Amino acid sequence: MDLELKGKTALITGAGQGVGREIARVLAAEGVKVAVNDLFQEKAEAVAAEIQKAGGEAMGVQADVGNLEQVRAMADRIVARFGTINILVNNAGVPVEIRSGATPRTVFAGSEPSFWQKQVNLNFYGCLNCTDAVIKPMIESNDGKIISIISEAGRTGEAYMAVYSGAKAGVLGFSKALAKEVGRYCINVNCIAIGATAHEGTSGRLNLKSTPENDPALEKMLKVYPIGRGLGRLGRAYDPAYAVAFLASPRAAYITGQVLSVSGGFSMC
């Protein structure tokens, strides 16, 4: 099905690997000009080069989404290259422990305010900053798609990830409120909620090569992912990527203020 996305321009944050990378690849395959953002320039450029090699149009843009001035400068560079930003995908955002390479489970009691700030800055303010950078031009053009990747933790809460869960819940509430404000300008604002997703940047229980037959831990995890049990796998990066392509397209023109759960049935509310 032609999603009628050819010629549009998208900014995908945190797209140097994983889900963001796959979103960039899928949109590029639909004819979208893609701005690949990452905290690390080399990662952004590598994905952009991959897209260009496949025949797509892309640029790598480094910025810390938690820094408003960097985000505004990034948006200016994208507009200078592609002319506009029609689609924003707020994908950047993980538990800070994962981004730093450490993965301890952290209870809220006794955690430090500096830890809260890092979590909220990346996962919530990153969304606010990027939305701020594109919303006025979208209003002026009477057109735009804003899609934020959240976690099911933001819908149901996740033990040992209280601040992260709260930040993702904040993105959800912000998106619903924003959808009410900008709907009159034909701007759609939606969220995609994901669960455990295996990709090239994950390891351990989220290993791409794991199956219920060779990994007892995966078999246990799949008990809370009904369709995952049937498919014999956790989510893959292409699962939310295809959902993003749909929500970014004119086919989803009458959908706004919604949360589409792409998590194998982890949450059904």
N, C-alpha and C positions, 0 to 999 in steps of 0.2 A: 504494500500500500504506500502510495506517495504521501508523505507527511507534509508536503508543501513548505519545506524549510529552506530550500535552496536560496542562497543569497543573504540569509540572516547572519547576524554576528552574535556569538555567545562568549561570555566570560565564565570560565569554570574555575573556581578556586580550589586549591589543594589538589591539583590535577597532575602532579608529578608522578603519581603511582596509584595503584588500587582502583577504587571506585571512580575517583575523579578522572583518572587516565582513561578508563573505559567509557565514561560519559563523553569525554572529548573525542574519542575515536568514533563512537556511534554517531554523534552529531556531525562530525566531519564527513562521515560516509553519507549523510543525508544532504550534503552540500552546504553545511553551515561553515562560515569562517570562524575559526576557534582561537580564542586567546587562552592559552594554558598558563594558569598561575600556580606558583609554588613558592614556598619560603626559600627554596634553593634554586638559583638560576639554572644550574646545570640540569636539574631534573625537569624544569619547565621546558628548556630548550630541547632536551632529549625527546620528550613526548611530541613537541611541535615538529621536530625533524622526522619522527616516525610517521606523523600524519602527512607531512609534505611528501615523503617517499611513497606513500600510498595514493598520492594524487590529490590530497586535500590542501586546504589553505589554512595555515596556522602560524601563530607567533608565541614565543615563550615570554612571560612577563613575571619578574620576581617582585614580590611584595609580602610583607607581614600583614595579614588581613586585620590584625589587632591594632594596627597603626593607621589612623585615619588619613594622615598626610601621605603616607606611602600608597594607600589605596586610591586616593584622589589622583596622585601622580600616575599610577598605573592606568586608571581609567582614561586619563588624557593621552597616554601613549597608544592605547588601543583605538581610541577615536581618531587619532592622527593617522593611524595605519588603515583602519577599516571603515572609518566614517561615522560609526554609531555602535551602540550596544543594544541589541534587541532582546537578548536573553541573558539573564544572570542565574547561574547555578551556584548557590552557597553550599559548597561541598566541604570546604576546609573545616576541620573540627574533629578532634579525637580526644580521649583522655590524655592529659598532658604527660602522664607517665609513659604512655606508648610513644608519643612523639619524641621524648627524650631518650628512649631506648630502655628504660626501666619499666617493669610492669607489676609493681607491688599493689596489692589490694588495700585501699585506704579507707578506714572508717572516718566518719566526719568528726566524732568526738576526739579532740586533741589535735586535729589537723590545723595547719597554720594558715592565717589570712593570706599570706603570699601564695599559697597553693590555691586558695579559692580564686584569687585574682587572676592567676594564669589560666585556670579553667574557664572562668567567665569571659576573660578577654578574648581567648581564642574562639570559644564555641558560641558565645552570644554577641559580643561586640564585633567580632568578625563579620557576622551577618548584618548587623546594623551599619557598620562602616561601608560595606560593599553596596548595600541597598541605597544608602545615602548618596553614593557616587553615581548611581545610574537613574534614580527615581525621577528627578526633575526633567532630564531629557526624554524619558519615557512618557511623562505627562504631556510634555510639549508636542510629542509626535503622536499622542493618542494610541500608543501601542507598546506592549511589553509583556514579558513573561519572567516571573521571579519564582524560582524553585529552590527550596532549601532542603538539604538532606539532613534529617534528624535521626535520632536513635529511638528504638522502642523504649529505651530507658527514660526518654522524655515523656512518654505516654503512661508508662506503668510504674516507673521508679525501679532502680536497680541497686541492691545492697552493695556497699563498698564503692559506690560511684554516685554518692548523693549530690555533690556539687555539679558534676557532669550532667546528671539527670535533670537537675534544676535549670542548668543553662540551656539544655535542649528543649525543655518545657517552655522556657522563655521564648525561644525561636518560634515554637508552635503558636503561642499566644500572640506574639508580635505579628506573625504572618496572617493570622485570622483577622486581627484588627486592621492591618494594612490593606488586606483585601477589601474590607468595607470602605476604606478611605479612597482607594484608587480605582475601584471598579468602574466608576463613571468615566474614566479615561481609557477604558478597554485594556486595563492591565490585569493580568491574572496572577494571583499569588497563591502558591500551594506548597505543601511539604510532602516529602517521601520519607517514610519511617522504615529503617532497615534494622535487621538483627545481626547476628554473627555472620560475617561475610568473608569467605576465603578468597585471597588474591595473592599476587606475587609479593606483596609486602607483609604478609602474615606468616605465621609459623605455628608449630605445636599443634594444638587441637584444630586450628584453622588451616591446616596444610592442604593444598590443592590435591595432593595425591592420596589423602586419607579416604578410606571407605569404611562403612560399618563393619566389614569383614576383617579389615586389617588394623582397625583402631577402635578398641573398646570405649575409649573416652568419647569419640565421635558418636558412637552408637548411643551412649548415654545422653549426649547433648541433643540428639535428634528427637528425643522424647517430647521436647517442647516445641518442635517444628513439624507439625503434622504432615505437610506436603514434602518436607525434607526427608521424612522417614520413607515416604513412597519413592522419592527420587534417589534416595541413598546419598544425599549430599547436603551441605549447608548452602547458603546463598553464594552466588558468584557475582563478580563485579558487573557483569552484563545484565543481571536481573534489574537492579535499579536504573541502569543506563538506558534500557529500553523504555522504562516508565518515564524517565526524564524526557526522552525524545517525543513521546506522546504528549506529555503535558506542555512541552514547549511549542507544540504545533497548533495550527488553526483547528485541528480536529478536536482540541480540548477547549475551544473558545468559551464554552458555557460552564466551565469548571473553575471555581475559585474558592479560596478559603478552606480547602480540604486537605486531609492527610491521607495519602495513599500508602497503605502498609504493604511493603514488599519484603516480607520477613517470614515467608513459609508458614504463616498461620500462627506465629508466636503470639500475636495480639489480634483479637477479632472484635474489638469494640469500636 
